[in-house]
Amino acid sequence: MKHIKKIRGISIWIFVVPFVALNACLILITNFHELFDQKDVILNTIPYIDGGTSISRTARVFPTYLIFKPAMFLTAYLLFHYWKSNYLLQKNINPKLNYKKFFFFFGVGSAILLVIHSIFLGIKFDNDFYKLFRRIVILLFIIFELVAQTYLVINLYKVRKTIKKFANDHILKIKIFLVATLIIVAITSIPIISSPGNKAIKHALEWDYFVGVIFFYFLTYLYWKKKR
């Protein structure tokens, strides 16, 4: 079916590019201290478990931002084409199918927000409004991603019988479970995130949530069957 090959090819890169880039930044800043200013050095940590540092703290300094920023720009570009291709695919399946405009809007919006976040990452202004602006951008990115992913899995579930020979229904169930888990975690984490302290918990949650969000795209790669 048209667009499936493109969606499958793009989705694996949306998972690989940010995952490799961020963990490369982590390895550099925790193990190659001579490359960094002393004030930017981070001691060995596994932030997914111990919450020893934040994603921003890892990726916003020189030279790690030379890896992270281009990777995020590339990811945003891939996100745009991912959501566009899904929109065109579902339009071909059923022009009257609900929600395709919604996941396209929020998906492309998440790509734009990722670009904005990446542009301002590492730029320092001692200004409360600027700090609030950055937090709002990353928060909106997460919201837009979750909304887009939710609408997409709803549509895929609706047309699952039509596309069953092209897709793996078991993976769709995993995607639905993943999106539901991400939404529940986001809601239940609000008291933790909004309260002072608990930095380690917040950091660990940030890293693990990051993996959860991009894992959705790895599942997309598995969901569509490879054309034989």
C-alpha positions as CSV (number, residue, x, y, z in Angstrom):
1,M,0.0,0.0,0.0
2,K,1.2,3.4,-0.9
3,H,3.2,5.4,1.7
4,I,3.8,2.3,4.0
5,K,7.4,1.8,2.9
6,K,8.2,5.4,3.6
7,I,6.5,5.4,7.0
8,R,8.4,2.3,8.0
9,G,11.7,3.7,6.8
10,I,11.3,7.0,8.5
11,S,10.0,5.6,11.8
12,I,13.1,3.6,12.6
13,W,15.3,6.7,12.1
14,I,13.0,8.8,14.4
15,F,13.9,6.3,17.1
16,V,17.6,5.8,16.3
17,V,18.7,9.4,15.7
18,P,17.6,11.0,19.0
19,F,18.4,7.9,21.0
20,V,22.0,7.5,19.7
21,A,22.6,11.3,19.8
22,L,21.5,11.8,23.4
23,N,23.3,8.7,24.7
24,A,26.4,9.8,22.8
25,C,26.2,13.1,24.6
26,L,25.9,11.3,27.9
27,I,28.9,9.1,27.3
28,L,31.0,12.1,26.2
29,I,30.2,14.3,29.2
30,T,30.5,11.6,31.8
31,N,33.7,9.9,30.4
32,F,35.7,12.4,28.4
33,H,36.0,15.3,30.9
34,E,39.0,16.8,29.1
35,L,36.6,18.0,26.3
36,F,34.5,20.1,28.6
37,D,34.9,23.1,30.9
38,Q,35.4,21.9,34.5
39,K,32.0,23.4,35.5
40,D,30.2,21.4,32.9
41,V,31.7,18.0,33.8
42,I,29.2,15.3,35.0
43,L,30.5,12.3,37.0
44,N,29.5,8.8,35.9
45,T,25.8,8.3,36.1
46,I,23.0,6.2,34.6
47,P,20.3,8.8,34.7
48,Y,17.6,6.4,33.5
49,I,18.0,4.7,36.9
50,D,19.6,7.2,39.3
51,G,18.5,10.5,37.8
52,G,22.0,11.8,38.2
53,T,21.6,14.6,35.5
54,S,19.0,16.0,33.2
55,I,18.8,15.8,29.5
56,S,19.2,19.5,29.1
57,R,22.3,19.5,31.4
58,T,23.8,16.8,29.3
59,A,23.1,18.2,25.8
60,R,23.3,22.0,26.1
61,V,27.1,22.5,26.6
62,F,30.0,22.5,24.2
63,P,30.7,20.1,22.5
64,T,27.7,17.9,23.1
65,Y,25.3,20.4,21.6
66,L,27.2,20.0,18.3
67,I,25.7,16.4,18.3
68,F,22.4,17.0,19.9
69,K,21.1,20.1,18.0
70,P,21.7,18.7,14.5
71,A,20.2,15.4,15.6
72,M,17.0,17.2,16.9
73,F,16.7,19.2,13.7
74,L,17.0,16.0,11.7
75,T,14.4,14.3,13.9
76,A,12.0,17.2,13.5
77,Y,12.4,17.0,9.7
78,L,11.7,13.2,9.9
79,L,8.7,13.8,12.2
80,F,7.1,16.2,9.7
81,H,7.4,13.6,6.9
82,Y,6.3,10.8,9.2
83,W,3.0,12.6,10.1
84,K,2.5,13.8,6.5
85,S,2.9,10.3,5.2
86,N,0.5,8.8,7.8
87,Y,-2.0,11.5,6.8
88,L,-1.8,10.7,3.1
89,L,-1.9,6.9,3.8
90,Q,-5.1,7.2,5.9
91,K,-6.6,9.5,3.3
92,N,-6.1,6.8,0.7
93,I,-7.5,4.1,3.0
94,N,-10.6,6.1,3.8
95,P,-11.0,9.8,2.9
96,K,-13.8,10.2,5.5
97,L,-11.7,8.7,8.3
98,N,-11.8,10.8,11.5
99,Y,-8.9,12.2,13.3
100,K,-6.3,12.2,10.5
101,K,-6.3,16.0,10.4
102,F,-5.9,16.1,14.1
103,F,-2.9,13.8,14.3
104,F,-1.3,15.6,11.3
105,F,-1.8,19.0,13.1
106,F,-0.4,17.9,16.4
107,G,2.4,15.8,14.8
108,V,3.7,18.6,12.7
109,G,3.2,20.9,15.7
110,S,5.5,18.7,17.8
111,A,8.1,18.9,15.0
112,I,8.0,22.7,15.0
113,L,8.2,22.8,18.8
114,L,11.2,20.4,18.8
115,V,13.0,22.9,16.4
116,I,12.2,25.8,18.7
117,H,13.5,23.9,21.7
118,S,16.7,22.9,19.9
119,I,17.3,26.5,18.8
120,F,17.2,27.9,22.3
121,L,18.9,25.0,24.0
122,G,22.2,26.2,25.5
123,I,21.4,29.9,25.1
124,K,21.6,31.4,28.6
125,F,19.5,34.4,29.7
126,D,19.1,35.2,33.4
127,N,15.4,35.9,32.9
128,D,12.4,34.2,34.5
129,F,10.2,34.7,31.4
130,Y,12.8,33.0,29.2
131,K,13.1,30.1,31.5
132,L,9.3,29.8,31.6
133,F,9.2,30.0,27.8
134,R,11.6,27.0,27.5
135,R,9.6,24.9,29.9
136,I,6.4,25.7,28.1
137,V,7.9,24.7,24.7
138,I,9.1,21.3,25.9
139,L,5.8,20.7,27.7
140,L,3.8,21.5,24.6
141,F,6.1,19.3,22.6
142,I,5.2,16.3,24.9
143,I,1.5,17.2,24.8
144,F,1.5,17.5,21.0
145,E,3.3,14.2,20.6
146,L,0.9,12.4,22.9
147,V,-2.1,13.8,21.2
148,A,-0.8,12.9,17.8
149,Q,0.1,9.4,18.8
150,T,-3.2,8.9,20.5
151,Y,-5.2,10.0,17.4
152,L,-3.1,7.9,15.1
153,V,-3.5,4.6,17.1
154,I,-7.3,5.3,17.3
155,N,-7.4,5.6,13.5
156,L,-5.2,2.5,13.0
157,Y,-7.5,0.5,15.3
158,K,-10.5,1.6,13.2
159,V,-9.0,0.4,10.0
160,R,-7.2,-2.6,11.3
161,K,-9.3,-5.1,9.3
162,T,-8.7,-3.1,6.1
163,I,-5.0,-3.1,6.5
164,K,-4.5,-6.5,8.3
165,K,-2.4,-8.0,5.5
166,F,0.0,-5.0,5.7
167,A,0.2,-4.7,9.5
168,N,0.9,-6.6,12.7
169,D,-2.2,-6.4,14.9
170,H,-0.2,-7.5,18.0
171,I,2.2,-4.6,17.6
172,L,-0.8,-2.2,17.4
173,K,-2.0,-3.5,20.8
174,I,1.4,-2.8,22.2
175,K,1.3,0.8,20.7
176,I,-2.0,1.4,22.3
177,F,-0.7,0.1,25.7
178,L,2.4,2.4,25.3
179,V,0.4,5.5,24.5
180,A,-2.0,4.8,27.4
181,T,0.9,4.3,29.8
182,L,2.6,7.6,28.6
183,I,-0.7,9.5,29.3
184,I,-1.2,7.9,32.7
185,V,2.5,8.6,33.7
186,A,2.2,12.2,32.4
187,I,-0.9,12.9,34.5
188,T,0.3,11.1,37.7
189,S,3.7,12.9,37.5
190,I,2.2,16.4,37.6
191,P,2.4,16.6,41.5
192,I,6.1,15.5,41.4
193,I,7.1,17.8,38.5
194,S,5.3,20.8,40.0
195,S,6.7,20.5,43.5
196,P,10.2,21.6,44.6
197,G,12.9,19.1,45.2
198,N,13.0,15.5,44.0
199,K,15.5,16.3,41.3
200,A,16.7,12.7,40.9
201,I,13.2,11.4,40.4
202,K,12.4,14.2,38.0
203,H,15.6,13.5,36.0
204,A,15.0,9.7,35.8
205,L,11.4,10.3,34.8
206,E,12.6,12.7,32.1
207,W,15.1,10.2,30.6
208,D,12.7,7.2,30.8
209,Y,9.8,9.2,29.3
210,F,12.0,10.3,26.5
211,V,12.6,6.7,25.6
212,G,8.9,5.9,25.9
213,V,8.0,8.7,23.5
214,I,10.4,7.7,20.7
215,F,9.8,3.9,21.3
216,F,6.4,4.6,19.7
217,Y,8.3,5.0,16.4
218,F,10.3,1.9,16.8
219,L,7.0,0.1,17.2
220,T,5.8,1.7,14.0
221,Y,8.7,0.1,12.2
222,L,7.7,-3.3,13.6
223,Y,4.0,-2.7,13.0
224,W,4.1,-2.4,9.2
225,K,5.2,-5.6,7.5
226,K,8.1,-5.6,5.2
227,K,7.1,-5.8,1.6
228,R,8.2,-9.1,0.2
